[in-house]
Amino acid sequence: MGWKLNKNGVTPRVQLTRSEQQNLNTFMNAVRSNMDPKKAADLWDSNFKNLFRDQYQIRLSQGNRATFEVD
């Protein structure tokens, strides 16, 4: 299965630190390179979670999270 990242409608609610942005970029670049989102989240201690049906969450830092849907 091929993976595609769609960033349409992405709106950060808070300003990300350099480290948080780096984690998010690592995740997005891995998915763009055709890596499964779960494996991409395992590149650091992201605490990948399934929240509800197709909605998932990764930890960017101790305080900030990113949520996304897998279609």
C-alpha positions as CSV (number, residue, x, y, z in Angstrom):
1,M,0.0,0.0,0.0
2,G,1.2,3.5,-0.8
3,W,1.0,6.3,1.7
4,K,0.2,9.9,0.8
5,L,0.2,12.9,3.1
6,N,-2.4,15.5,2.7
7,K,-1.7,18.7,4.7
8,N,-4.8,20.6,3.4
9,G,-6.6,22.2,6.4
10,V,-3.7,21.7,8.8
11,T,-3.7,24.5,11.3
12,P,-1.4,24.5,14.3
13,R,-3.2,25.7,17.5
14,V,0.1,26.6,19.2
15,Q,3.5,27.7,18.2
16,L,5.8,24.6,18.0
17,T,9.3,24.6,19.4
18,R,12.2,23.6,17.2
19,S,12.2,20.1,18.7
20,E,8.4,19.7,18.2
21,Q,8.6,20.9,14.6
22,Q,11.5,18.5,14.0
23,N,9.5,15.6,15.3
24,L,6.5,16.5,13.1
25,N,8.8,17.0,10.1
26,T,10.4,13.6,10.7
27,F,7.0,12.0,10.9
28,M,5.6,13.7,7.8
29,N,8.8,13.1,5.7
30,A,8.7,9.4,6.6
31,V,5.1,9.1,5.6
32,R,5.9,10.9,2.3
33,S,8.6,8.4,1.7
34,N,6.0,5.7,1.8
35,M,6.5,4.6,5.5
36,D,3.5,3.3,7.4
37,P,2.3,6.1,9.9
38,K,2.8,3.7,12.9
39,K,6.4,2.9,11.8
40,A,7.0,6.6,11.1
41,A,5.9,7.5,14.7
42,D,8.2,4.8,16.1
43,L,11.2,6.8,14.9
44,W,11.1,8.5,18.3
45,D,9.1,8.0,21.5
46,S,5.9,9.4,20.0
47,N,3.4,7.4,22.0
48,F,1.4,6.6,18.9
49,K,-2.3,6.1,19.8
50,N,-5.5,5.3,18.1
51,L,-8.1,7.7,19.5
52,F,-11.2,6.8,17.6
53,R,-11.7,4.8,14.4
54,D,-9.4,6.5,11.8
55,Q,-8.1,9.2,14.2
56,Y,-4.6,8.9,15.6
57,Q,-2.3,10.9,17.8
58,I,1.4,11.3,18.2
59,R,3.3,13.1,20.9
60,L,5.5,15.9,19.7
61,S,6.8,16.8,23.2
62,Q,5.8,16.4,26.8
63,G,3.0,18.9,26.4
64,N,2.0,19.0,22.7
65,R,0.4,16.4,20.5
66,A,-0.6,16.1,16.8
67,T,-3.7,14.3,15.7
68,F,-4.4,13.0,12.2
69,E,-6.6,10.7,10.3
70,V,-5.6,7.7,8.2
71,D,-7.9,7.2,5.2
